[in-house]
């Protein structure tokens, strides 16, 4: 039986102390979810990754290197690894390119 995304995340969150799973019951969009999560954060730096992204192992080091007291946001580039797999991956690679 296939678990829904939220159930999978809650399951992972139960075993990872760094992951806090919260639900935004009034959300109807990804933007509302992101804003809700940022509002709950207490750190000076907040990282947001899509669930289908696989960041390079040095991503956080690069953010730390580029961050200054005047920085309000950094956005990394994306590369679609399976861009030739099917029509959907080709379209996503166009969007990300």
C-alpha positions in Angstrom: 0.0 0.0 0.0 1.3 3.4 -0.9 1.7 6.1 1.7 0.7 9.6 0.9 3.5 12.2 0.9 2.6 13.7 4.3 2.5 10.3 5.9 6.0 9.5 4.4 7.4 12.9 5.7 5.9 12.3 9.2 7.5 8.9 9.3 10.9 10.3 8.4 10.4 13.2 10.8 9.9 10.7 13.6 13.4 9.4 13.2 15.3 12.6 12.3 15.6 15.1 15.1 16.6 17.9 12.7 13.3 17.6 10.8 10.2 19.2 12.3 7.0 18.4 10.5 4.2 21.0 10.7 0.9 21.3 8.9 -0.6 24.4 7.6 -4.3 23.6 7.6 -5.4 26.8 5.7 -2.9 26.4 2.9 -4.0 26.1 -0.7 -0.6 26.7 -2.4 3.1 26.0 -2.2 3.7 29.7 -1.5 1.4 29.6 1.6 3.2 26.5 2.8 6.6 28.2 2.4 5.4 31.4 4.2 4.0 29.3 7.0 7.2 27.4 7.5 9.3 30.6 7.4 7.0 32.1 10.0 7.6 29.2 12.3 11.4 29.3 11.9 13.7 30.7 14.6 17.0 30.6 12.8 18.9 33.4 11.1 19.1 31.5 7.9 16.3 29.4 6.5 16.9 26.9 3.7 14.1 25.7 1.4 14.4 22.8 -0.9 11.9 21.1 -3.1 11.4 17.4 -2.2 12.6 16.4 -5.7 15.8 18.3 -5.5 19.2 16.6 -4.8 21.5 19.4 -3.6 25.3 19.0 -4.1 27.1 18.0 -0.9 28.9 21.5 -0.8 25.6 23.5 -1.1 25.6 24.8 2.5 29.3 25.6 2.3 28.7 27.7 -0.8 25.8 29.5 0.9 28.0 30.2 3.9 30.8 31.5 1.6 28.4 33.8 -0.3 26.3 35.1 2.6 26.9 38.6 3.9 25.1 40.6 6.6 23.4 42.5 3.8 22.1 39.3 2.1 18.4 38.7 2.2 18.2 35.7 -0.2 20.3 33.3 -2.3 19.0 31.0 -5.0 21.0 28.2 -6.5 20.9 26.9 -10.0 19.2 23.6 -11.0 20.2 20.9 -13.4 17.7 18.3 -14.4 19.7 15.0 -14.4 17.1 13.0 -16.4 16.2 15.7 -18.9 16.1 13.3 -21.8 13.9 10.7 -20.1 10.4 11.8 -21.3 8.4 14.8 -22.3 7.8 16.0 -18.7 11.5 15.9 -17.8 12.3 17.8 -21.0 9.7 20.5 -20.2 11.0 20.8 -16.6 14.6 21.2 -17.8 13.4 24.0 -20.1 11.8 25.7 -17.1 14.9 25.2 -14.9 17.3 26.2 -17.7 
